[in-house]
Amino acid sequence: MSDKYLSEETTEKKILEQKLAESGTRYKDFFDDALDAIYIHDTEGYFTDVNKAALELFGCTREAIIGSHISRCLRPECISLTHKTMEKQIKGLPADQQMIREIIRKDGKPVYVEIKSREAKDGDRVIGFYGIARDITERIKLEKELKESEARYRDLFENANDAIFISDADGYIIMANNALVKGFGCISKDEIIGTHFKDCIAPGCIRDASEHMRKYLSGEPVKQPVIREFICKNGEHRWAEIICRTIKDGDRVTALHCTARDITEKIKMQRELKESEAKYRELFENAQDAMYVLDTEGNILNMNRTGLRILGCTKEEVIGSNISKWLTPQSLKIAWERQKKYLSGVKLDQAETIEIVCKGGEHRWVEIKTRDIKNDGRVTEIHGIARDVTEKERLKQELMKSNKQRKLLCYLIEGTRGGKSRALILKHLVDRSYNANQLAKALDMDYKTIRHHLDVLVKNEIITRGGKGYTDLYFLSKNVESNLNEFNHKLK
């Protein structure tokens, strides 16, 4: 072999050795500076080399890890899986080359890694394994939190007191919770899933609900919550207050997530309240007795037709005015005393008669009964019923006056001198009227004496005089006529 050939062979060998060294250097740089952890272990599982990222991952030094077994870094439940994978790879059997394992750092902190492993061979014989491990602890943590969140959502969704459902963009129900199933009186979700919302609501709500669906899909604002009337499986009608939000894919609305709260009892109570209020208004306006409402200051808030008729006013003239405008001073005092007792918590059951002054100045009397209306334990209004007892009161006053006159008459006839003469004058005036001269002749008495007795009787309103002349006639007063039987008995 020539020297020239040997020289060329030596040069080529040096070049190859140089390239191999450069390649090793590049590999070593890549190995040491890789962001992911890279390691090498033999078929028994003992580490033969690791890079810097692996040292940081395991939290130990090169001296501590080289020669140690992989089981030192793995969770006990992961060791068996790793050995089985290695056995398959050594035998050439299919095995997962991408795995997730939980490792334990030297400081005891658990770390999740995603491992890609391949065999290191000498010919056809497996002599070890190369592994790349990427820290996915945060990803695993987020996945775990997501699963927990989804589990909580499912639990909330299924066990919520309110009905929750999701409908697609066409209005078909694709998800429903237990409350919705129960609310419709169904046995299973299969009876609801796939039905259209129009199949569940009362006919009177369909048009409005369809318009709202259009607005949701087009992005137009919808005032929430909305109230819908539903028809249950057994035909019962119930009402729900619904709040919806859109589910989007990008800018496109794909579904509606809706929460429905059953307000059937509330609706029924509202209807009953309206009916009750209508009955109250009917009773209030058409009652034969006067009915009114006052605030705590005595201002009139409302009054029915009978009350207005008694006062002779229109509603506009009364509403807002104070009771002081319509009561006599004595009656106003009575009213304020009752008001004061109500505000102090005293319950009043007894009726009270008060005197009112009507628009035209006429005085009338009413018998009132009142009750307090409370809000949060505080008296806010007084409701009253007033019965017109004017005629009764006037008769009572007439009777009192008559009783006084009866006592006075008895006194004038039986308790004073000249009583017998006055009795004879009254006896004659029972049948017809006389003047003084006629009575003097009829009773055969002195004219001056007759005039004296007549003046006494007129002064005490027992008789009345038709004038002031000589021939003026005298009459019995009306109040005396009611006691004629008693007087006649006494005169006899």
C-alpha positions in Angstrom: 0.0 0.0 0.0 1.4 3.3 -1.0 2.3 6.1 1.3 -0.1 8.4 -0.6 -3.0 6.0 0.1 -2.1 5.7 3.8 -1.9 9.4 4.1 -5.4 9.9 2.6 -6.9 7.2 4.9 -5.3 8.9 7.9 -6.7 12.3 6.9 -10.2 10.9 6.3 -10.1 9.1 9.7 -9.1 12.3 11.4 -12.0 14.2 9.7 -14.5 11.5 10.8 -13.1 11.5 14.4 -13.4 15.3 14.4 -17.0 15.2 13.1 -17.9 12.5 15.6 -16.5 14.7 18.4 -18.4 17.6 17.1 -21.6 15.5 16.9 -21.0 14.3 20.5 -20.5 17.9 21.6 -23.8 18.9 19.9 -25.6 16.0 21.4 -24.1 16.8 24.8 -25.2 20.4 24.5 -28.7 19.4 23.4 -28.9 16.8 26.2 -27.7 19.2 28.9 -29.6 22.4 27.8 -33.0 20.7 26.9 -36.0 22.3 28.6 -37.6 18.9 29.2 -36.0 16.4 31.6 -34.0 13.7 29.7 -32.7 10.6 31.4 -31.2 7.2 30.5 -31.5 4.0 32.6 -30.6 0.4 32.0 -32.9 -2.6 31.6 -32.9 -3.1 35.4 -34.2 0.5 35.9 -31.0 2.1 37.2 -30.2 5.6 36.0 -27.0 5.9 34.0 -27.3 9.6 32.9 -29.6 12.6 33.4 -29.6 16.2 32.2 -29.9 19.5 34.1 -33.7 19.7 33.7 -34.0 16.2 35.1 -32.0 17.2 38.2 -34.3 20.2 38.7 -37.3 18.0 38.2 -36.2 15.4 40.7 -34.8 18.1 43.0 -31.4 16.4 43.6 -27.8 16.3 42.5 -26.2 14.2 39.7 -24.3 12.1 42.3 -27.5 11.3 44.2 -29.4 10.1 41.2 -26.8 8.3 39.0 -26.9 4.7 39.9 -30.2 4.9 41.9 -33.3 3.0 40.8 -36.3 4.6 39.1 -38.5 3.3 41.8 -36.9 5.8 44.1 -38.7 8.6 42.2 -42.1 7.0 41.5 -45.3 6.7 43.4 -45.7 3.1 44.6 -48.8 2.6 42.3 -46.7 3.7 39.3 -43.8 1.3 39.9 -45.6 -1.8 38.8 -47.0 -0.1 35.6 -43.5 1.1 34.7 -41.9 -2.4 35.1 -44.7 -4.0 32.9 -44.1 -1.4 30.2 -40.3 -2.1 30.3 -40.8 -5.8 30.1 -43.0 -5.4 27.0 -40.4 -3.2 25.3 -37.6 -5.6 26.1 -39.5 -8.5 24.6 -40.4 -6.3 21.5 -44.1 -6.3 22.4 -46.3 -3.3 21.7 -46.3 -0.9 24.6 -47.4 2.7 25.4 -44.4 4.9 24.7 -46.2 8.0 26.0 -47.2 7.7 29.7 -48.3 9.9 32.6 -46.6 9.2 35.9 -46.6 10.8 39.3 -43.1 11.2 40.7 -41.8 12.2 44.1 -39.2 14.9 44.4 -36.5 14.6 47.0 -38.3 17.3 49.1 -41.5 15.1 49.0 -43.4 17.3 46.6 -45.5 15.3 44.1 -45.0 16.1 40.4 -46.9 14.8 37.4 -44.9 14.2 34.2 -45.7 13.1 30.7 -43.0 10.6 29.6 -42.0 9.5 26.1 -39.7 6.5 26.2 -37.8 4.5 23.6 -35.4 1.6 23.7 -31.6 1.9 23.5 -30.3 -1.1 21.5 -27.1 -2.9 20.7 -28.0 -4.5 17.5 -31.3 -6.3 18.2 -30.7 -6.4 22.0 -32.3 -3.8 24.3 -29.7 -2.5 26.6 -31.5 0.4 28.2 -34.1 3.2 27.7 -34.1 6.9 26.8 -36.8 8.9 28.4 -38.1 12.5 28.0 -40.2 13.8 30.9 -42.3 17.0 30.7 -43.7 18.6 33.8 -47.5 18.6 33.4 -48.4 19.2 37.1 -50.3 22.5 36.4 -52.2 20.8 33.5 -53.1 17.9 35.7 -54.1 20.3 38.5 -56.3 22.3 36.1 -57.8 19.1 34.7 -58.6 17.9 38.2 -60.1 21.3 39.1 -62.1 21.2 35.9 -63.5 17.8 36.7 -64.3 18.9 40.2 -66.0 22.0 38.8 -68.0 19.9 36.3 -68.9 17.5 39.1 -70.1 20.5 41.3 -72.0 21.9 38.3 -73.7 18.6 37.6 -74.6 18.3 41.3 -75.9 21.8 41.3 -77.7 21.3 38.0 -79.3 18.1 39.0 -80.3 18.9 42.6 -81.1 22.6 42.3 -84.5 23.7 43.7 -85.2 25.7 40.5 -85.8 24.0 37.2 -82.8 24.3 34.8 -82.8 23.4 31.1 -80.9 24.1 27.9 -82.6 24.4 24.6 -80.8 24.5 21.2 -81.2 27.4 18.8 -84.3 25.8 17.3 -86.1 25.7 20.6 -85.7 22.0 21.4 -84.8 21.0 25.0 -81.4 19.2 25.0 -80.8 19.1 28.8 -83.0 19.2 31.8 -82.5 18.7 35.6 -84.6 16.8 38.1 -86.6 19.8 39.2 -87.9 20.4 35.7 -88.9 16.7 35.4 -90.7 16.9 38.7 -92.3 20.2 37.9 -93.8 18.8 34.7 -95.0 15.7 36.5 -92.9 13.4 34.4 -91.2 10.2 35.4 -87.9 10.5 33.5 -86.0 13.1 31.4 -86.8 11.1 28.3 -90.3 12.6 28.4 -88.8 16.1 28.1 -85.5 15.9 26.2 -86.2 16.5 22.6 -89.5 18.3 23.0 -90.0 21.8 21.7 -90.6 24.6 24.2 -93.9 25.4 22.4 -95.1 21.9 23.5 -94.7 22.9 27.1 -96.2 26.4 27.5 -99.8 27.6 27.4 -101.1 28.8 23.9 -101.4 32.4 25.1 -97.6 32.5 25.8 -96.3 31.0 22.5 -96.2 34.1 20.5 -94.4 36.1 23.2 -92.0 33.3 23.9 -91.2 32.9 20.1 -90.5 36.6 19.8 -88.1 36.4 22.8 -86.4 33.4 21.2 -85.8 35.5 18.1 -84.4 38.3 20.1 -82.0 36.0 21.9 -80.7 34.6 18.7 -80.3 38.0 17.0 -78.6 39.5 20.0 -81.4 42.0 20.8 -81.9 42.9 24.5 -84.7 41.0 26.3 -86.1 42.3 29.6 -85.7 39.6 32.3 -87.1 37.8 34.1 -90.1 36.7 32.0 -93.1 34.9 33.3 -94.5 31.9 31.4 -97.5 29.7 31.9 -96.8 26.0 31.5 -99.0 23.0 31.1 -97.9 19.9 33.1 -98.3 16.3 31.9 -101.5 16.0 33.9 -103.0 19.2 32.4 -102.3 21.4 35.4 -101.3 24.9 34.6 -98.4 26.4 36.5 -96.4 29.6 36.2 -92.6 30.1 36.2 -90.3 33.1 36.4 -87.5 32.5 33.8 -84.0 33.9 33.4 -82.1 33.0 30.2 -78.5 33.5 29.0 -77.1 32.7 25.6 -74.5 30.0 24.9 -72.3 31.0 22.0 -69.8 29.5 19.6 -67.8 32.5 18.7 -70.4 35.2 17.9 -73.1 32.7 17.0 -75.8 31.8 19.6 -76.1 28.0 19.7 -78.2 27.4 22.8 -80.1 29.0 25.7 -79.3 28.2 29.3 -82.5 28.8 31.3 -83.4 28.8 35.0 -87.1 28.6 35.9 -88.5 29.3 39.4 -92.0 28.1 40.1 -94.1 31.0 41.2 -97.5 29.3 40.9 -98.5 30.0 44.5 -97.4 33.6 44.1 -99.5 34.0 41.0 -102.5 32.4 42.7 -102.1 34.7 45.7 -101.8 37.7 43.5 -105.0 36.8 41.7 -106.8 36.1 45.0 -105.5 39.5 46.2 -106.8 41.2 43.1 -110.2 39.5 43.5 -110.2 40.4 47.2 -109.3 44.0 46.4 -112.1 44.1 43.8 -114.6 42.8 46.3 -113.3 45.2 48.9 -113.7 48.1 46.4 -117.2 46.9 45.6 -118.1 46.7 49.2 -116.4 50.0 50.0 -118.0 52.0 47.2 -121.5 50.5 47.5 -121.8 50.1 51.3 -124.9 51.8 52.8 -122.8 53.1 55.6 -120.0 55.7 55.1 -116.5 54.2 54.8 -113.3 56.1 54.9 -109.5 55.8 55.3 -107.3 58.2 57.3 -103.5 58.5 57.7 -102.0 59.0 61.1 -102.2 62.8 60.8 -106.0 62.6 60.3 -105.9 63.4 56.5 -108.6 61.7 54.5 -107.1 59.2 52.0 -110.3 57.7 50.7 -114.1 57.9 51.2 -117.0 56.0 49.6 -120.1 57.3 47.9 -122.2 57.2 51.1 -119.7 59.3 53.0 -119.5 61.9 50.2 -123.3 62.0 50.0 -123.5 62.7 53.8 -121.0 65.5 53.5 -122.5 66.8 50.3 -119.1 66.9 48.5 -117.3 65.4 45.6 -114.3 63.1 46.1 -111.9 65.8 45.0 -113.2 68.1 47.7 -112.7 65.5 50.4 -109.6 63.5 49.5 -106.5 65.1 51.1 -108.5 67.3 53.5 -108.1 66.9 57.3 -110.9 65.7 59.6 -110.6 69.0 61.4 -112.4 70.6 58.5 -115.5 68.4 59.0 -115.8 68.0 62.8 -117.1 70.2 65.5 -114.5 71.1 68.1 -115.9 68.7 70.7 -116.0 65.8 68.1 -112.5 66.6 66.9 -111.3 66.2 70.4 -112.9 62.8 70.6 -111.4 61.8 67.2 -107.9 62.8 68.3 -108.2 60.9 71.5 -109.1 57.8 69.6 -106.2 58.4 67.2 -103.8 58.8 70.1 -104.9 55.5 71.6 -104.5 53.6 68.3 -100.9 55.0 67.9 -100.1 53.9 71.5 -101.3 50.4 70.8 -104.6 50.5 72.6 -107.3 48.5 70.9 -110.7 50.2 70.6 -113.8 48.1 70.1 -116.6 50.5 71.2 -118.4 52.8 68.8 -118.4 56.6 69.2 -120.9 59.2 68.1 -119.5 62.4 66.7 -121.0 65.5 65.2 -119.9 66.6 61.7 -120.4 69.8 59.7 -121.4 69.2 56.1 -120.4 71.3 53.1 -123.6 73.5 53.3 -123.2 74.0 57.1 -125.7 71.4 58.2 -124.8 69.5 61.3 -125.2 65.7 61.3 -124.3 62.9 63.6 -122.6 59.6 62.8 -121.7 56.6 64.9 -118.2 55.5 64.0 -116.2 52.3 64.4 -112.5 52.3 63.5 -109.7 49.8 63.2 -105.9 50.4 62.8 -103.9 49.1 59.8 -100.3 48.2 60.6 -97.2 47.8 58.5 -94.2 46.2 60.2 -95.9 46.6 63.5 -96.5 50.3 63.1 -99.9 51.9 62.6 -100.0 53.5 59.1 -103.7 54.0 58.5 -107.1 54.1 60.2 -110.1 52.5 58.5 -113.5 53.7 59.7 -117.2 52.9 59.2 -119.7 55.7 60.0 -123.4 55.2 60.2 -125.7 58.3 59.9 -127.6 58.5 63.2 -128.8 62.1 62.7 -132.5 61.4 63.1 -131.9 59.2 66.1 -129.7 61.9 67.7 -132.3 64.6 67.0 -135.1 62.5 68.5 -132.9 61.9 71.5 -132.3 65.6 71.9 -136.1 66.2 71.4 -136.8 63.6 74.0 -134.3 65.2 76.4 -135.9 68.6 75.8 -139.4 67.0 76.2 -138.4 65.5 79.5 -137.1 68.8 80.7 -140.4 70.5 79.7 -142.4 67.7 81.4 -140.5 68.3 84.6 -141.0 72.0 84.2 -144.7 71.6 83.4 -145.2 69.5 86.5 -143.4 72.1 88.5 -145.5 75.0 87.0 -148.7 73.1 87.7 -148.0 71.3 90.9 -145.1 73.0 92.5 -146.0 76.7 92.4 -148.8 79.0 93.4 -151.4 79.5 90.6 -150.7 76.0 89.3 -154.4 75.1 89.3 -155.2 78.2 87.2 -152.4 77.4 84.7 -153.7 73.8 84.5 -157.2 75.1 83.6 -155.7 77.4 80.9 -153.9 74.4 79.3 -157.0 72.3 79.5 -158.8 74.8 77.4 -156.0 75.2 74.9 -155.9 71.5 74.2 -159.0 71.7 72.0 -158.4 75.1 70.3 -156.6 78.4 70.6 -157.8 81.4 72.7 -156.8 85.0 73.2 -156.4 86.4 76.8 -159.9 88.0 76.9 -161.6 84.8 75.8 -159.8 82.7 78.4 -160.7 85.3 81.2 -164.4 85.0 80.3 -164.3 81.2 79.9 -162.6 80.7 83.2 -164.4 83.6 85.0 -161.1 85.0 86.0 -159.5 88.5 86.2 -158.0 89.5 82.8 -154.7 90.6 84.4 -154.4 87.3 86.3 -154.9 85.4 83.0 -152.3 87.5 81.2 -149.8 86.8 84.1 -150.3 83.0 83.8 -150.1 83.2 80.0 -146.8 85.1 80.2 -145.3 82.5 82.6 -146.4 79.6 80.2 -144.9 81.4 77.1 -141.7 82.2 78.9 -141.2 78.5 79.7 -142.2 77.5 76.2 -145.2 75.5 77.3 -147.4 77.6 75.0 -146.7 79.8 72.0 -148.2 83.3 71.2 -149.4 84.2 67.8 -148.5 87.9 68.2 -148.2 90.7 70.8 -151.6 92.4 70.4 -154.7 92.3 72.5 -156.4 89.7 70.4 -153.4 87.5 69.8 -154.1 83.8 70.1 -152.2 81.3 72.3 -151.4 77.6 71.3 -149.9 74.6 73.0 -146.3 74.0 72.0 -145.5 70.9 70.0 -143.4 69.4 72.7 -146.3 69.7 75.2 -148.7 67.9 72.8 -146.8 64.7 73.2 -147.6 64.6 76.9 -151.3 65.4 76.7 -152.5 62.1 78.0 -150.3 62.6 81.2 -151.5 66.2 81.5 -155.2 65.3 81.0 -154.8 62.7 83.7 -153.3 65.3 86.0 -155.9 67.9 85.0 -158.7 65.5 85.8 
